[in-house]
Amino acid sequence: MMSNINVMVDEEITKEATEIFTKLGFDMNTAINIFLRSAIRKKGIPFDLLVDEVDDFANFNDETIEAIEEAERICKDPNRKRFSFSKELREVFGI
């Protein structure tokens, strides 16, 4: 059984997030499901919550900068694996 969650989100945040998720090959519902499943798996928020604001890469260590740059390269790679809203995507993310 599925349930509905209504969330108020700034229009610009919704637009930017939708653009990113579309490039990754999935929609907002799938992204939220991934977040929720990750939170369950980690038994908490699935990323670090930091007090310090980061405006650029100056505060990241070399490994983090390399990971960000790799993620950007992967996103731009036309040959990267893409997902549709198919059985395969659901299997990969356990949805």
N, C-alpha and C positions, 0 to 999 in steps of 0.2 A: 504494500500500500504506500502511496506517495502522499506527502503533505505539502501545503503551500506555505511559503515564508514571504511576508511583505516587508520590504526594507526601504526606507527613505534614503536616497543617495543623491548627492549633488549631481546635477545634469552633466557638468563637464567631466566629473569623475566617471560617470557611466559611459560617456562617449569615448574617453581615452581608454578605459578598460576594455570596452567592446572592440575597439580597433586592435588592441594587443591580442585579445583572445581570438579574434577572427584570423589574424596572422598565424596564430598557433594552431588553427584548424578547429576551434570549438567555440561554443556560445557561452553566454553569461551563466546559464543554468548549470552547464557542465563545469565551469570554473568554480562556481560556488560549491557544487558537489565535491569537487576535488579538495577545496579548502576544508570543508566539513569532515571529509573522510581523513584528511591529514591530521586535523585537530584530534579526532578520535584516536587515530593510530599513535600520535605523540602524547595523548592525554593532556593537551594544552594548545596554546596558540602555536601553529607550525612554523614560526619564525621568531627571531629575537626582537624583543621590544626594547628600544633604546631611548634614553632621555635626550642625548645629544643629537642635534640636528646635523645632517650631513649634506653639504651643498655641492660637494664635488668628490673626486676620488682621493683627495689629500688624506682623509682619515682612514682609508682602507689599506689593509696590508697587501703585499704583492700578490699573494694567492687569490685574494678576493678580486683584485683588479683583473687578474688573468681570467678568472671565472666569468666576470662580467663581460669582458671582451670576447671570450669564447661563446657565451650565450648570444651576444650580438652577431657574431659570425654565423652561428647556427641559424638564427632567425633570417639572415639575409641569403642563406644558401638555398638556391632554387631546387636542389636535389635532396633536401632534407625530408625526412619522413613526415607526412602530413596525415592528419586524422579527419575523417568525416564523423558524423554522429552515428557511427556504425557499431556493430557488435565488437569489432577489434578495439576501438577506443575504450569501450566499457570494460573489456577484459583487461586491457593494459592498466587502467586506473581502478579496477575493482568496483565499477559502478553497476 
